Amino acid sequence: MSEYLFIKESAINRFGCFTNKFISKDHLIAEYEGELISAEEAMRREEDMNRSGIYTFWLNDENAIDGYNKGNHTKYFNHSCDPSCYYEVAGNKILFYAARDIQQGEELTIDYDYDADSELIVCLCGSAECRGYLNEAGENA
């Protein structure tokens, strides 16, 4: 776990992950941690109304990583249409990198890129680049 990441209330949504040091562009920040699960199990968990949040990060059409119980600080990366971070899927790993220089105290965000053909989810990121929805740009957005 990166010792320079911390969780606090976020202006975007509930809680967010922040950094207490400067991070240079393209620096590896952290790996998304959690339980490797099947697509079927991921869908079941995402529909479970008893859970306080959804922390499944899809690797591909067959598998996801669920950070709900076994996750680290990265499960608190909120969505932004102008994200500070990007991610890469490498096998069964999800790695987060700085998309630009990130200042000390800044919230770490990614673009969730939800499917444009799925139910639209209103975005609360507040960035100047906000497209209005967490969904990627498409005919519904």
ABEGO torsion letter per residue (X at the ends): XBAABBBBBBAABGBBBBBABBBBBGBBABBBBEBBBBAAAAAAAAABAABABBABBBABAABBBBAAAABBAAAABBBBABBABBBBBBEABBBBBBABBBBBGBBBBBBAGBBAABBBBBBAAGBAABAGBABBBBAAX
